Amino acid sequence: MTRSDPRRRIPRTDHLLSDPEISSAAARLGDQVIRDVVREVQDSARRGELDPDHVQDAVRDALARRRVGSGRPVLNATGVVVHTNLGRAPLSPAARDAVLDASGYVDVELDLVSGTRSRRGSATRAALLRACPAAGDALMVNNGAAAMVLATTALAAGREVVISRGEMIEIGAGFRLTDLIESTGARLREVGTTNRTHLRDYVAALADGDVGCVLKVHPSNYRVSGFTAEASIADLAEATAAAGVPLVADLGSGLLVPDPMLPDEPDASSALTAGADLVIASGDKLLGGPQAGILLGDLELIARLATHPLARAVRADKLALAAMEATLTGPAPPVTEYLHADPDRLRARTESVASAIGGVDVVPHDGRVGGGGAPGVPLPGWAIRLPERAAHALRTGVPAVLPRVHDGACLVDLRCIPHADDATVAAAVRRALDSVGSGSDG
Ligand SMILES: *Cc1c(COP(=O)(O)O)cnc(C)c1O
């Protein structure tokens, strides 16, 4: 480094840390984050990307934007409502408030009136039972997979779980339900064929097997069509009741009552009314709440699960319990709103954002339920069509916007974006187009 090297003008760490605005950010971010930011900015000045005279301001700016966590909020412009890679269901404002309230000391296991210990999560249990009166009792655990492990362990460890070959599913990221069940020490008793399973197949298994439970799985993410047959819950209920074996229905998506928009998606109330003894569902799919496994059903079965030692290992976190209660008792969560978004209103919003951007087209675009739910159901809507190369700039901008890249185009769908963020999206798209040079190939 020569005397005239501009790098000599880069402010030293101790000088930067003595700036009150920089040092006071430590209360919010912690010392380590401050030092990391200082070093990142100094490094970029050393590489010649930043004028050394601007280092101090750049550190202040970076700290003002910095969060302690590395997770970045993303505006979901894909039209996919339950987006697995974006954390599935976004929480409602009511649920976010509840999480904040529960984040300190909270009466999650305490009755403040008597001063004695109370049942953990009893308010959430009550909210589940109000939302699904067909259930005798309810239990919330860590996630759907945990609910499945708890149910099969408590009901069938060392015994058989009867399952149709047409329902042996793999969901995202190579997760096979059947591997999970076998990991509990239960044995799979496969019945029927891939496309056709009859009541008599189950009856035969019940007659000669050592059956712990019969499991009916909703194959959330695919459909078998053509020459098919399956035994319904109502068909099975009589046979399992006669054999004294619990009938467990893994519904997946977590509708508690039927949704006319999704006629093929099973719901907990209907499954229980049809005769399922126990229903398993996820909390962060169509229910629109936090990650959770929901168990609903027979009072004594739920008690068996709740008192099993494994229940402690899969118990729900106080934040999730609070968010679930608020999701069930508060205003409809975003998932419900986005799923039922009116196509005409979506079109008007999309056109207004498009005209704020200028020079872009609005095209019809189907949204999706996502999260492995209702695979065949399109959600009619609209999108702004951009050149494909705008996608990277949108994803890496601040705020990050995730568009759908399809057929050589970058599509911005407003279905899953709060109305209040429309102007933010328009500005993000304008910046993205500016940065890639908005040719007319889109
Ligand atoms: C999603 C799903 C699960 C797993 O639930 P998680 O909450 O993701 O653990 C289990 N079974 C079915 C049918 C599902 O769709």
PDBQT file of the ligand as one rigid body, heavy atoms in Angstrom, charges set to zero:
ROOT
HETATM    1  C1  LIG A 501     -48.292 -32.566   4.779  1.00  0.00    +0.000 C 
HETATM    2  C2  LIG A 501     -48.729 -33.947   5.118  1.00  0.00    +0.000 A 
HETATM    3  C3  LIG A 501     -48.163 -34.639   6.200  1.00  0.00    +0.000 A 
HETATM    4  C4  LIG A 501     -47.029 -34.085   7.025  1.00  0.00    +0.000 C 
HETATM    5  O1  LIG A 501     -47.406 -32.986   7.779  1.00  0.00    +0.000 OA
HETATM    6  P1  LIG A 501     -46.286 -31.947   8.303  1.00  0.00    +0.000 P 
HETATM    7  O2  LIG A 501     -47.082 -30.954   9.076  1.00  0.00    +0.000 OA
HETATM    8  O3  LIG A 501     -45.614 -31.401   7.096  1.00  0.00    +0.000 OA
HETATM    9  O4  LIG A 501     -45.362 -32.725   9.155  1.00  0.00    +0.000 OA
HETATM   10  C5  LIG A 501     -48.625 -35.905   6.476  1.00  0.00    +0.000 A 
HETATM   11  N1  LIG A 501     -49.595 -36.477   5.729  1.00  0.00    +0.000 NA
HETATM   12  C6  LIG A 501     -50.172 -35.834   4.690  1.00  0.00    +0.000 A 
HETATM   13  C7  LIG A 501     -51.261 -36.518   3.930  1.00  0.00    +0.000 C 
HETATM   14  C8  LIG A 501     -49.755 -34.557   4.348  1.00  0.00    +0.000 A 
HETATM   15  O5  LIG A 501     -50.314 -33.922   3.295  1.00  0.00    +0.000 OA
ENDROOT
TORSDOF 0
